[in-house]
Amino acid sequence: MSPSAPTAPTLAPVLKKILIANRGEIAVRVIRAAREMGIPTVAVYSELDREALHVRLADEAYALGGQTAAESYINTEVMLDVIKRSGADAVHPGYGFFSENADFARAIEAMGVEFIGPPATAMDEMSDKVSSRLAAIRGGAPVVPGTTEFAQGPDEIKAFGNEFGWPVCIKAAFGGGGRGMKVVQAEADVDDAMASAQREAKAFFGRDEVYVERYLTWPRHVEIQLVGDKHGNCVWISSRDCSAQRRHQKLVEEAPAPNLPDGVERAMGEAAVKAAKAVGYYGAGTVEFIFQDGDFFFLEMNTRLQVEHPVSEMITDIDLVEWQIRVAAGEELPMTQAQVDAARRGHSIEIRINAEDVAEGKFLPSPGPITKLLAPDGFGVRFDSGYHSGDEISQYYDNLVGKLVVWGRDRDVAIARTIRALDELVVEGVATTIPADLAILKHPDFQAVTHSTKWVEEVLDLTGIGGKAESSAPESDGDEAEPKVKRSTTVEVNGKRFNVNMWVPETPTVAVAAGAAPKKTKRGGSSGGGGGAIASGSVEAPMQGTIVKVLVEVGQAVEVGAGIVVLEAMKMENQINAEKSGTVKEIKVTAGDTVGGGDILAIIE
């Protein structure tokens, strides 16, 4: 198959029905690829995702129940039951959730269902960041100094830091995407950092093992996209630079990685393939490296599709989801390494549009309804999203609104086109990272590729940038609208979703009862945001979330900037600090409480 050759139905795979064990943008992405290949799809959904875009697009949909990921998307018993009842013969895990869970892969394979991903044995070795380092060494890739065993306690991490120097990085052994990752500057901070890393890892990946490695001072994050098949073939598709990050999570990604010394990209690609072959890998995967001062080191392998995979697609015209499906069906890779090398052209940039208030660099989660979403268009522009206008970003899931992906004949064109597309993109109702994205793209450091993974937090000036986007009221037909008596609704029969049309007497729809009281939090605070006068010295929740730890006691003296509570929102922990010095007079929350934006957490006199 040449890079420009048509996809299925010229070569229909043997898979007959694919269940997507995920939600949001990636579920939509897989559904669309499968539809182009003529394969029916099955969506799953939590109570909060009942009307989500991926549910509306799929051929079938099944309710999982629950709200949080633990109650729904990573509830193994419920998910396996739905897979069985749906009759799907394959499951695509997307990214996150079950995507790197070898036990889940084994469980569905025991049911005779194909897992659209790598073999469980490769996931065992590569999804565990400790054993993946050993596999990389076996494959000949250089690695950053770090432990090859799970950390058994804070003392081990302190000893490592004292031997190799501070700062060090505590990382979730079964995680990725910056979740469960904490940079520790000094020995005194280890205990709290390890506990926080384990809480995040447990919440997002279901396991809390961590390990430690040396933290480089000004590295770039460069990764290699690869795909292998079940016949022993493996090719690397492209390099990607993902150095523009905050909180170790990526904001801007681009392919190919720019300004690498001659031969480094190919050396990375070959090292990635060797590491993959060392564990018998097949399917799509990403090997991550850090690059500094001309040298590169193996960081970890993500045994799944990456959020940033579209930039590799844009410069090669390769549909990586289609390749995943074909590999799972037992087909050989459609292109050789030489053909992939010849297919690369131009430059691509991806912008992750997250529901966060930049807040001068604090990047605070901003859950809520999207009142208006208008995607940009034009030559070389693509927008992947799991939302439409009127959908809601929940505090219980990842805050990715969508991904703006742009192609240009060179990097300068790609940057200019991305800026133009961002200016056209409209997201209202929630704050987004768009202002920070524009600041990054326009900065001379980014344009000259002198930035690093620490550059956004340590150098980029975001002073004055932030604030929630203004909402626009939904459009109304007003009194002139024609009466409609045909109604569409959805019903569930034994958990399976059906769309039903009904002819009923016209009835006005009321979204909120007049005079309804605002919803109260577990501790009695209003979740409707800050309203009315707030007493001087009050510590407020900047967002909706769950209290995971209270850091102070009544009567304790605190200084400006002292931590008061740790608040989890969208799977990320945020320390809420005192804005004035004084004595803690009252603490209004305890661990486990749910709070809304503007709720008072503590009072300082």
N, C-alpha and C positions, 0 to 999 in steps of 0.2 A: 504494500500500500504506500503510495507516495504521500507527501505531506498534504497535498491538495486533493487527494482522492476522497470520494464521498464515503460517508459512514454507512451503517446498516440502513436499509434492509438488504444490501448487497451480500452480506455474510452474517446471517442471523445467528446469534449465540444460542446455546442450548437452554439457557435459563429462561423460565416461563413466567415467573412472578417474583418481584423484588420487594421486600419489606425494608423500609428505611427506619432504622432504630435511632432516630434523631429528630430534630426540630429545626425551625428557622431557615436561615439562608442555605445551609448545606443540604438540608432535606429537599428544598426546592431545586437546588442544583442537580441532585441525583435524579429526582423525578423527571426533570426536563431531559437529561441525557438518556434515561431509560425510554422515555416516550419517543425520542428520535430513533431509537433502536427497535421500536415496536414491542417493548416489554411492559406489561401492566405493572403498576406499583401499588403498594400498600403503605399508608401513613399511619402513625400512632400519635396520640396526643394526650396531654394532661388536661385537667379541668380548665386551666387558664388558657390553653391553646385550642379550645373547642372550635373557634372560628379562624384559626391561623391560616396563612396562605398555603403552607405545605399540605394542610388538611383539605383545603378547597381544590388543590390541583391534582391530588392523587386519585387513582381509580377507585380505591377503597380506603376506609379509615376506621381505626379501632380505638376506643377509649382505654386509657391506662388507669384513669382515676388519679386522685392526688393532685397536689400543687407543686411541691418542690421536686427537684430532680430525683432525690432519694425515694420519694413516694411514687414516681412515675417513670422517668426515662432511664433510671438506673436501678429500678426495682426488678431484679432478675426473674423472680418467680412470675410476676405479671407479664413481663416482656416475653418470656418463653411460652407462656400460655397463649398469648396473642399470636405469636409466630405459628404455633401449631394450628390454631383455629382459622387463621387466614389462608392456610394452604400454600404459603410462599415457599419457594424452593431455594431462595437466596436471601441474605440479609446484608444490607450495606450499613455500616455503623457510623458513617460520617466522620467527624472528628470530635474529641471529647467523649464524654459518657462511656460507652462500651468499646470505643474504637481500639483501645490498646489493652483490652481485658482478655487475656488468654483463656481464662476459665469460661468466659462467655462464649468464645469461639469454639471451644471444645464441646460445650453444652449443645450448641445448635448443630454442630457437625454430628454429634451423637444422635440427633433427631433426623439425620439425613438431609440437612439443610446446608447449603454452601455459604461460607463466610467470605464476603467480598473484602478480603484483606490478606495479610501474610499468614503463614502457618503459625499455629500456637507456639511451637517450639522456638521460632524466631522471635515472636513477641515476648516469650519468657525471658530470652536473653537480651533483646534490645530495648524492650519497654522498661526493664529494670536498668536504670542509668548506671548502676555499679557494674553489672555483668556486661553491659554494652561496651564499657571501657575496655574490658578484657578482650572482647571480640574485636574491637578496633585495633588493639595491640596485636592480636593474632593476624589481622589483615594488613598490618604494617603501617597503620595510621598513627601519627604522633598524638599524644594525649596531654592534657593539662594535669599538673600534679594534683592528686586527690586520693580519696580513700577507695579501696576496692571491697569494702564491707559496709553494711548499714551502720550508721552511727548508733551506738547503744546508749548514749547519754551525753549531756553537755560536756563532761570532762574530756571525752575523746576529741570533741571539736576544739576545745580550748588548747589541748596538747598539739593538735594539728596547726592551729594558728600561731602558737608560740614557736613551732619548728619552722614553718614555711613563711611566716609573716602575715600581718593583717593589712587589709581586710581579707576575709574568707567568705565563701558563699555556701550557705546551707540550701540544699535542693531536694525537692520531692523525688524519690527514687522511681516512682511510677507516674510521674507527671510530665508537664510540659507547658509551654506558653506563659512561663513566668509564675504559674500558680504554685504555691508552696515553696517559693524561692525567697530567701532573705539574705541580704548582704550584711555582714557583721563587721563593725569597725574595730571592736576591742573585746577583750576577754570578758569584761563585765556585762556585755550585752548578749552573751551566748544563750543563757537560760531562757530569757523571754523570746528571743528570735527563734530558737528551736521549737518551743511550744507553739508559737504562731505559725511556723512553717508546717508543723504536723497537723494543726487544726485545719489550715487551708487545704492541705493535701487530702485529708480525710473527707472534707466536705465536697471536694471537686472530683477526686479520683477513687474514693472509697478505701484508700490505704494510706497509712501515715508514715511509712518508712522514709528516712532521709539519709543523705550522705553529704560530704563536704569536699570542696576543692578550692584551689587557689583562685583568687579573683584578680584578673588582669586590670591594669590601670586605665588603658585607653584603647580597647579592642574594637574591631568591627565584627559584626555578626554576619557570616557568609555561610550559606547552606547550598546543598546540592540535591536537586530533585532527581530521583531515579525510579525506574520501573523494572521489575523482573518478572519472568514467567515460570511456569511449572516444569519447563524443559531445560532449565539451567541458563537461559539467556538473561542478561541484565544490561541495561543501558542507562547512562545519566542524561537527563533531558536538558537541564540548564543550571547555572549558578543563580543565586539570588542574594541580594544584600538587604538585611533587615535591621540595620544599625539604629535607625530612628525609633527609639523605644522610650517608654516611661513605665516605671514600676516593672521593668523587665518584660513588658508586653509591647508588641510591635504596633507602630502607628503607620509607618510608610515602608513598603517593600518594593524592590525593583529587580528586574532581570534584563540582561546579565549583571552580575556584580561589577560595578564600574571601577576603573583605575587599579586593577590588580596587576602586579608585575607579570611580565611575559612568562607563560608556562604554569603559573600558579593555579588558574582556573582548571586547566586540564589535570594537573596533579591532584587537585581536590576531587575532581570527578572520578579519576581512577582509584583514588583511595576510598571513596564512598562505595564504589562498586565492589572493591575487594572486601570491605567490611560487611557489605550485604551478603556476598557469596559465602563469607566465613560462617554465616548462620543459616544458609539455605533459603535466603529470602526470596519471596515473590510478591507481586502486587506493587502498589505505589508506596514510596517511602521517602523520607528526607533525612539526610545526614547533615548535621549542623557542625560548623567549625567556627572557631574564633581566630581572627587574623590580626596580628600586630607586628610591626617592625619587620615585615617581609616573611614572617613565619606563620604557619597555621597549625592549629591543634584541634583534634577531634573533641567535640563537646558532648553530643548525644545523638541518638537516632530516634526519629519519630516514626513509628511503625503504622502510619496511617496517611491519609490525605491531609495536606496542610491548608490552613486558611488562605495562605498566599499562593496556592497553586495556579490561579489564573494568569499570573505574570509569566510563568513558564509556558502556559498554553498560548499566550498572545504572541510570543516571539518564535514559536515553532509550528503553530497551527495544529497542535496535537491536543485532542480531547482526552485528558487524563482520566476522567470518570469512565469514559467509554473503554479505555485501555484496562482499567480496573475490572470492569465487567467481563471483558473478553478473556483476561487472564484467569479470572475465577471460573469461567466456563471451559478452561483447559486449552485455549488457543495460544499459539506462539505470538511473541511480540510482532507487530506488523512492520517494524522498521529496525534496521541494524544501527549500530553506533555511528557508522559513517553517514548513513542517511539522516540521522538526527542531527549530527554536526552540520550537515549541509543545509538543514531546514532553518537553522537559527537566523533571525534577521531583525534588525531594529532594536528598540528598547521599550520596556513596559514598566509602568509604575502602578502600584495598588495602594489605595488609601482606605484604611479601615475607618468607617464612620461609626463611632461609638457614642452611645447616649451618656455623655459625661460633660459636666461643666468644667471647662479648662481651669477656671478659677485661679488664674495667674500661676498655673503650674501644679495645682493640687489635684486636678483631674478627678472630681467628685462624681460618683454615679448619679445619673439623672433619670430614674425610671418614671414611667407615666405614659399617657396616650400620645400617639403621633397624630396631631390634628391635620397635618398636611405634609405630604411627601411627593415631590416632583423630581424625577431623575433627569440628569442631563443627557444629551444626545450628541450626535455628530460623528464625523469620521474618527475611527479608532477609539471610540468610547463605549464602555460596557459597564453596566451597573447590576450587581448581584445582590439580592435582598430577600429576606423572608417576611417583609412587611409591606403593607399598603397604607394609605391614609386611613385613619380611624383605628388602626391596630394599636396595641399597647405593649410597651417594653416593661416586662415584669422584673421586680427586684430579685426573683428567684432564679433567673437564668442569666446567661451571658448578655452583655449590653450592646452587642454588635447590631447596628441598624442595617448596615449594608456595606458593600465593597465597591468603590469606584476603581475601575481598572482601565488604563489608558495605554495605547500603543503609539509610538512615534518612530520615524525613520532613524533617529538618533536620540541621545539622552536629552539634549537641549530642547528638541521638539516635544519630547514626551513631557518634560517639566512644564513647558508653556501650555501644552494642551490640557494637562492635569489642572493647572491653575484656572484655566478658562472653564473647565467642566465643574470644578468646585464652586466657582462663582455662580454657576447656573443651578447647582443643586439646592433644593429647598427642603428643609426639614424643620417643621414647627411643632411646638408642644413639648418638646424635650430639648435640653441643651445638648450640643454635640461637640465633637473634637475638631470640627471643620476650621475654626479660627486658628487652632494650633497647627493643623495640617498646612494651611496657607503660610503661616509664619515659617515653618520648616522649609517648604519648597522655595520660598523667596530668599532664604538666608544664604549669604555667600559661602558659608562653611559647607552647607549641604551641596550646593552647586559645585564646589571645588572638591567634594568628597574628603573633607578633613574632619568630618564628624565621627562620633563613636557611639557605642551603646549607652554611654553616660552623658552624651552631649545635650540631649533634651533637658535633663534635670540639672545639669551643672553649668551650661553655657547659654542655652536658648533663653532669651528674655521674653517672657510672656506677661510682663507687667501691663495691667489694664485690660487683659484679654479674658473673657469669661462672661457669665451671665446667661440666664435661660432664654431660649428663643421665644419670641412672642407667638402666642397661639392664634390661629384663625378659626373663626366659627365655621362649622360645617355648612356647606351650601344648602339652602332650602328652596324648594319649589314654590313656597308661599301659597297664597289663596288661588293662584291661577293654575296650579297643578291639576291634571285630570285625575278623577277618582280611580283608585285601583282596588279591585276586589280579588285578584289572584294573589295568593300569598305563598311564599316559599319558606320552608322551615326544615329542620333536621330532626331526625329521631334516631334513637339507638335501640337496637334489638339484640339482646345478649352481648352488649358491648360493641357491636358493629354499627357503624354510622351509615345512614341513608339520607339522601336529599329527597324531600317530598314537596310537591306543589299542591296547594289547596285553594279552593274558591270559597271565601268566607265573607260575611258582612264586614264592610269597612269599619275599622275601629281606630281611633287615634292612638298613637304610640307616645307614651310618656316615659322619658328616660330616667328622670329623678323625681320623686314625689315632692310637691311643694312643701317647704318647711321641714324637710327631713333633716334629722340631726346628723352632724358629721360623725364618721366612723371613729370609734375610740380604740386606742392601742391597749395592749395588755395591762399597762400601768395606768390607764385612764387619760392619757394625753391625746389631743386631737391629732389625727393623721392627715388633716387637710392642709398642713403647712403652717407656717407662722402667721398668726393673725392677732392683732391687738398689741398693746404695749408689753414689752419684755423687760423684766426687772434687770437693773444693772448687775453684772456679774453672773448672769445666767449662762450656762453652757448648753447650746442648742444642737440638736441633730441636724447636720447639713443635708441629710437625705433620708429616705426610707430605708430601714434595715433592721438587723437583729443585734442586740447587745451580746457580745461573747465574753467580755471581761470588764470588770470595774477595777480601775487602777488606783483609786484613792479611798480614804475613809473620812467619815464626818469628823471634823476637828483638825484635819491635817492641813498644814500650811503648804501652799503651792506657789510657784513662780509662773510668770507668763511663759507659755509654751509647754508647760508640764502636761503630761498625758492624763486624761481624766477617765475615759472609757475606750474600749476597742469595739468598733461597730462594723459588722459584716454586711456588705451590700453587693449583690451581683457576684458572689463567691470571692470577693476581695475584702481583706481586713483593712480598716481605716482607723487610725488613732485620732481621737477627737481631743484637742488640747485646750487648755485654759487660755483665755484672751486677756486675763488680768491677774495680778498677784493678789493673794489673800488667803482666807481660811475657808475650807469646805464646810458650808453650813448645812447643806442637805443634798442627799443623793436620791434621785427619783426613779432610778432603774436598777434592775439586777440582771445578771447573766441570763440570757434566754428570752428577755423581753423584746417584743417587736415595737418599733417606734416609727413615727413619720417625720418627714422633713419639718423642722421648726419646733418639734417637741423639746421641752426642757429636760435635760438629763441630770443636771446638778446646779447648785447655786453656790457661788463663791462670794464671801463678804470681805 
